[in-house]
Amino acid sequence: MLRRILKIVAGAVAVLVLIVGIALAVISRGGIPFYPPGKIDLKVEVTPERVERGRHTMQMLCVACHLDNDTGTLAGKPMLEVPAQFGSAHSANITGDPETGIGSWSDGEIAYLLRTGVRRDGRYTPPWMVKLPLMADEDLKDVIAFLRSDDPLVKPVHVKRPLSQPSLLMKVLARTVFKPIPYPTSPIPTPDTSDRVAYGRYLVQARALCYPCHSADFATLDEHVPEKSGGYLGGGNAMPDMNGRIVKTANITPDPETGIGKWTEDEFVRLVRFGVRPDASVIQYPMMPFPELSDDETRAIYAYLKTVPPIKNAVPRPVAATVAGTDAGRAAYYRYGCNGCHGDTGVGVYDLRKNPVDFPTEEALIAYIKHPEIAKPGVKMPTWDGVIAGSRLRAARRARAGAGGGAQVIVRAGRRHPRRRRRYRAASG
């Protein structure tokens, strides 16, 4: 009798394994699923005011992933920061080119993609694309107006990007965990900016989108009710940096020991906008400064964060990499995390190869590293004054790293091209 039961159980397990195997094979061949594309009747008036507001939002949410450093436009690029277990990813060309960009898309098609994650051909975009289900209608129209404008970032560029190649894991997740977000059935009003807590909540959840990276895990996010996300704003979400090293995001709840409970409003503003912590240390990639946030916006975020339930979650700060050898400049380059943005060769998120031309003297470069926010308002680089000693600044300025083809370039820590700005929604502060 027992033997018969065991045979039945073994047979059932074998059948289950076979079914799972067949299902995985079907999913592997099918890839990311398609859904019926939405038909939204929308026409956005492109005005200078809308374009300027839309650019402000795009700098926070879209430029990071879509900026092509070769063209200086939002023509897309390989997304090296996507974890390898999810496959390889390429951001799309969202310039006005009618063939390889979105120049032939209607305003309604753009709105439907941004709200739901479904393209006009029905293809679902995986979770590495930002979705905006809670953004106010007027703010969304501003984004569309910017995409329709003659701004240099979105000028038509004929660059055809390859489709992303999701892994089997991502294909499974795209059919189970990550699915299209329903398009709103009622208008989403613009929040009252005079109510600092309410406006800060809107920024955290809908416009600056702080909560996805600063909660516990992307897999446990609730995009309809962000407060229900696992570990809401308590940090610990694992994010890769430019070199594939995993960095966990910071706890930004008001817990006094492991969060920002003891921080003053001014200290918070200094970190968010200029990248400097209360202890005078500097944040490291993938967290970057948000100079595009105004002072009022940043203070509204602080006001809201002070109201959320504190979570005791001690997240370790990233440890700076060390390198062998006696080259003081190279050692300083890694000690202060310059490789996080500039890569090991100086050709990372920000390309340093033009720095010898842009900064012909050591004094000019050092002045820029100390106060980049003065030289180029809005630049996405921490303020290093008082953080790096003068002697180490000079050493970092002379640091050398190999570039493509074995050529040697000066890796001058801290250079930012005025049109090559990048932000990443994750934070390791």
C-alpha positions in Angstrom: 0.0 0.0 0.0 2.8 2.4 1.0 4.7 1.6 -2.2 1.6 2.3 -4.3 1.1 5.7 -2.6 4.8 6.6 -3.2 4.4 5.7 -6.9 1.3 7.9 -7.1 3.1 10.8 -5.4 6.2 10.3 -7.6 4.0 10.3 -10.7 2.2 13.5 -9.6 5.5 15.2 -9.0 6.8 14.1 -12.5 3.6 15.4 -14.1 4.0 18.7 -12.2 7.6 19.1 -13.2 6.7 18.4 -16.9 3.9 21.0 -16.8 6.2 23.6 -15.2 8.9 22.7 -17.8 6.4 23.2 -20.7 5.2 26.4 -19.2 8.7 27.8 -18.9 9.5 26.8 -22.5 6.4 28.6 -23.7 7.2 31.7 -21.7 10.8 31.6 -22.9 9.7 31.5 -26.6 7.0 34.1 -26.1 9.0 36.7 -24.3 7.4 39.8 -22.8 3.7 39.7 -23.2 1.5 42.0 -25.4 -1.7 43.7 -24.3 -4.4 45.6 -26.2 -3.1 49.1 -26.7 -5.1 51.9 -25.3 -7.0 54.5 -27.3 -6.7 57.9 -25.4 -8.1 61.0 -27.0 -5.6 63.7 -25.9 -4.1 66.7 -27.5 -1.5 68.7 -25.6 -0.9 72.4 -26.3 2.9 73.0 -26.5 3.6 76.3 -24.7 6.9 77.6 -23.4 5.6 77.3 -19.8 4.6 73.7 -20.3 7.9 72.8 -22.0 9.9 74.3 -19.1 7.9 72.5 -16.5 8.1 69.3 -18.5 11.9 69.6 -18.8 12.1 69.9 -15.0 10.2 66.6 -14.6 12.2 64.9 -17.3 15.4 65.8 -15.6 14.2 64.0 -12.5 12.8 60.9 -14.1 13.8 60.3 -17.7 17.1 61.8 -18.7 19.0 59.3 -16.5 18.1 56.3 -18.6 17.5 57.8 -22.1 20.4 60.2 -22.5 22.8 59.1 -25.3 26.1 60.7 -24.6 27.2 60.4 -28.2 24.4 62.6 -29.6 23.5 64.6 -26.4 19.9 63.7 -26.9 17.4 61.3 -25.4 18.1 58.7 -28.1 18.5 55.8 -25.6 21.4 53.6 -24.7 22.4 50.3 -23.1 21.2 50.2 -19.5 24.3 48.7 -17.8 22.8 49.2 -14.3 20.0 46.7 -14.9 20.9 43.5 -12.9 22.3 40.8 -15.1 19.7 38.3 -13.9 17.0 40.4 -15.6 18.8 40.2 -19.0 20.2 43.0 -21.1 18.2 46.2 -21.5 18.3 49.2 -23.9 16.3 52.4 -23.3 14.3 53.6 -26.2 14.9 56.5 -28.5 12.3 59.1 -27.3 13.5 62.0 -29.6 11.2 63.4 -32.2 12.5 61.1 -35.0 9.4 59.7 -36.7 11.0 56.3 -37.6 13.3 55.4 -34.7 11.9 57.7 -32.0 8.4 58.8 -31.0 7.8 61.6 -33.6 4.9 59.7 -35.1 3.2 58.8 -31.8 0.0 60.7 -30.8 -0.2 62.5 -27.5 -2.7 59.8 -26.3 -0.3 57.0 -27.2 2.5 58.6 -25.2 0.2 59.2 -22.2 -1.0 55.6 -22.3 2.6 54.3 -22.3 3.7 56.6 -19.4 0.6 55.7 -17.3 0.4 51.9 -18.0 3.7 50.7 -19.4 2.1 49.5 -22.7 3.5 50.8 -26.0 1.2 51.6 -28.9 2.0 48.2 -30.5 0.8 46.5 -27.3 4.3 45.5 -26.0 4.6 45.7 -22.3 7.7 47.6 -21.0 9.5 45.8 -18.2 9.9 47.3 -14.7 13.1 49.3 -15.5 10.9 51.8 -17.4 9.4 54.5 -15.1 5.6 54.4 -15.0 3.6 57.4 -13.9 0.2 56.2 -12.7 -0.2 58.8 -9.9 1.2 61.9 -11.7 -1.2 64.8 -11.9 -2.8 65.2 -15.4 -1.3 68.7 -15.8 2.2 67.4 -15.0 1.9 64.6 -17.4 0.8 67.0 -20.1 3.9 69.1 -19.4 6.1 66.0 -20.0 4.4 65.4 -23.3 4.8 69.0 -24.3 8.5 68.8 -23.6 8.8 65.7 -25.8 7.0 67.6 -28.6 9.2 70.6 -28.2 12.3 71.8 -30.1 14.5 71.4 -27.0 18.0 70.0 -28.0 17.5 67.0 -25.8 14.6 65.7 -28.0 15.6 67.0 -31.4 15.0 64.2 -34.0 17.9 61.8 -34.1 17.8 58.7 -36.3 19.1 56.0 -33.9 17.5 52.6 -33.9 17.9 50.9 -30.5 17.8 47.2 -30.2 15.0 45.6 -28.2 15.9 44.6 -24.7 16.6 40.9 -24.2 14.9 39.9 -21.0 16.0 36.8 -19.2 13.7 33.9 -18.5 13.3 35.2 -14.9 12.2 38.6 -16.2 9.8 36.9 -18.7 8.2 35.0 -15.8 8.0 38.1 -13.6 6.4 40.1 -16.5 3.6 37.5 -16.6 3.2 37.2 -12.8 4.5 40.1 -10.7 4.9 43.0 -13.1 1.9 43.7 -15.2 0.4 46.8 -16.9 -1.1 49.5 -14.6 -4.7 50.4 -15.3 -5.2 53.8 -16.9 -6.8 56.2 -14.5 -10.6 56.4 -14.8 -10.9 59.8 -13.3 -8.9 63.0 -13.4 -5.8 63.3 -11.2 -5.6 66.9 -9.8 -2.5 68.9 -9.2 -1.8 69.0 -5.4 -1.9 72.2 -3.4 1.7 73.3 -3.2 1.0 75.4 -0.1 0.3 72.2 1.9 3.9 71.1 2.4 3.2 67.6 3.7 0.6 66.8 0.9 2.9 68.2 -1.8 5.9 66.3 -0.4 3.9 63.1 -0.5 3.0 63.8 -4.1 6.7 64.3 -5.0 7.8 61.2 -3.2 5.1 59.0 -4.8 4.3 60.5 -8.2 6.7 63.1 -9.5 10.2 62.6 -8.1 9.4 58.9 -7.4 11.6 58.4 -4.3 9.6 55.5 -2.9 10.4 52.7 -5.5 14.1 52.7 -4.8 13.9 53.6 -1.1 11.5 50.8 -0.2 12.5 47.2 0.5 12.3 45.6 -2.9 10.9 46.4 -6.3 9.0 43.1 -6.2 6.9 44.3 -3.2 6.0 47.7 -4.5 2.3 48.8 -4.6 2.0 51.3 -7.4 -1.6 52.0 -6.6 -1.1 52.6 -2.9 2.6 53.3 -2.4 2.3 53.2 1.4 1.5 49.5 1.2 4.8 48.8 -0.4 7.1 46.5 1.5 9.4 48.4 3.8 8.0 51.7 2.6 10.9 54.2 2.5 12.9 52.1 4.9 15.6 51.4 2.4 17.5 48.2 1.8 16.6 47.8 -1.9 19.6 46.3 -3.7 20.8 48.4 -6.7 23.9 47.8 -8.9 26.4 50.5 -9.5 28.3 51.1 -12.8 30.7 48.2 -12.0 28.0 45.7 -11.0 28.6 46.1 -7.3 25.4 45.9 -5.2 24.6 49.0 -3.1 21.6 49.1 -0.8 19.4 52.1 -0.7 19.1 54.3 2.3 16.5 54.4 5.0 14.7 57.8 4.7 12.1 57.2 7.4 12.2 59.4 10.5 13.8 56.6 12.6 16.3 58.5 14.8 19.0 55.8 14.8 18.9 54.3 11.3 16.9 56.9 9.3 16.8 60.7 9.0 15.1 61.3 12.4 17.9 63.5 13.7 18.5 65.4 10.5 17.6 69.0 10.3 15.7 70.4 7.3 18.8 72.2 6.1 20.9 69.0 6.4 18.4 67.1 4.3 18.3 69.8 1.6 22.1 69.8 1.4 22.2 66.1 0.9 19.4 65.9 -1.7 20.4 68.9 -3.8 24.2 68.9 -3.3 25.1 65.4 -2.3 26.7 66.1 1.1 25.6 64.3 4.3 25.4 65.9 7.8 28.8 64.4 8.6 30.3 66.1 5.6 30.8 62.8 3.7 29.5 62.6 0.1 26.9 60.3 -1.4 28.0 57.7 -3.9 26.5 56.3 -7.1 23.8 55.1 -7.7 22.6 57.9 -5.5 23.2 61.3 -7.1 22.3 64.9 -6.2 18.9 66.2 -7.3 19.8 69.9 -8.1 16.7 70.0 -10.4 14.5 69.9 -7.2 13.9 73.4 -6.0 14.5 74.4 -2.4 10.8 74.5 -1.7 10.2 71.0 -3.3 13.0 69.5 -1.2 11.7 71.0 2.0 8.2 69.7 1.2 9.7 66.2 0.8 11.4 66.5 4.2 8.1 67.6 5.7 6.3 64.6 4.4 9.1 62.1 5.3 8.9 63.3 8.9 5.3 62.1 9.0 5.7 58.5 7.7 6.0 55.6 10.2 9.6 55.1 11.2 11.3 51.9 10.3 14.4 50.7 12.2 16.6 49.3 9.4 20.3 50.0 9.6 21.5 50.0 6.0 25.3 49.9 5.6 26.9 52.6 3.5 28.8 51.4 0.4 32.5 50.8 1.1 34.9 52.6 -1.3 36.9 50.4 -3.5 40.6 50.0 -3.0 43.3 49.5 -5.7 46.7 48.0 -5.5 49.8 50.0 -6.3 51.3 53.3 -5.2 49.6 55.7 -7.6 48.1 58.3 -5.2 45.8 59.7 -7.8 44.3 56.4 -8.8 43.9 55.5 -5.1 42.1 58.8 -4.4 39.9 58.3 -7.5 38.6 55.0 -6.0 38.6 56.2 -2.4 36.1 58.9 -3.1 33.9 56.8 -5.4 34.7 58.7 -8.6 34.6 55.4 -10.5 30.9 55.1 -9.5 29.9 57.7 -12.1 33.0 57.9 -14.3 33.8 54.2 -14.5 37.1 52.5 -14.1 38.4 54.0 -17.4 36.9 57.5 -17.1 34.2 56.6 -19.7 31.3 55.7 -17.5 28.0 57.6 -17.0 30.1 60.7 -17.5 32.8 60.8 -20.0 36.0 62.5 -18.8 38.0 62.5 -22.1 37.3 66.2 -22.9 38.4 67.4 -19.5 41.9 68.4 -20.6 40.3 70.8 -23.0 37.5 72.0 -20.7 39.8 72.4 -17.7 43.3 73.3 -19.1 44.8 74.2 -15.7 44.9 72.3 -12.4 43.5 75.3 -10.6 40.4 75.5 -12.9 39.7 71.8 -12.3 40.1 71.9 -8.6 37.8 75.0 -8.3 35.2 73.1 -10.3 35.5 69.9 -8.2 35.0 72.0 -5.0 31.9 73.8 -6.1 30.5 72.4 -9.3 27.0 73.8 -8.4 28.4 77.3 -8.7 30.2 76.8 -12.0 27.2 74.9 -13.6 23.9 75.4 -11.7 21.9 72.2 -12.0 24.9 69.9 -12.5 24.6 66.4 -11.0 27.7 66.3 -9.0 28.3 66.5 -5.2 30.0 69.5 -3.7 33.4 68.3 -2.6 34.7 71.4 -0.8 35.7 70.4 2.7 35.5 66.7 1.8 38.7 66.1 -0.1 41.9 67.6 1.1 43.8 69.8 -1.3 46.7 67.3 -1.8 44.3 64.5 -2.6 42.4 66.8 -5.0 45.6 67.3 -7.0 46.3 63.6 -6.9 42.9 62.7 -8.1 43.3 65.3 -10.9 46.3 63.4 -12.2 44.7 59.9 -11.9 45.0 58.0 -15.1 42.9 55.1 -16.4 42.8 53.2 -19.7 40.2 54.2 -22.3 39.0 52.4 -25.4 41.7 50.9 -27.6 44.3 51.1 -24.8 44.7 54.9 -25.1 45.4 56.8 -21.9 43.3 59.7 -20.8 43.4 62.0 -17.9 40.6 61.0 -15.5 39.8 64.2 -13.8 37.5 63.4 -11.0 34.4 65.5 -11.1 33.8 66.6 -14.7 30.2 67.0 -15.9 29.4 68.0 -19.4 26.6 70.6 -19.3 24.3 68.5 -21.4 25.3 65.2 -20.0 23.4 65.1 -16.8 22.3 62.0 -15.1 20.2 61.0 -12.1 19.4 57.7 -10.8 16.2 57.1 -8.8 18.0 54.8 -6.4 19.8 56.2 -3.4 22.7 54.9 -1.3 22.9 57.9 1.0 
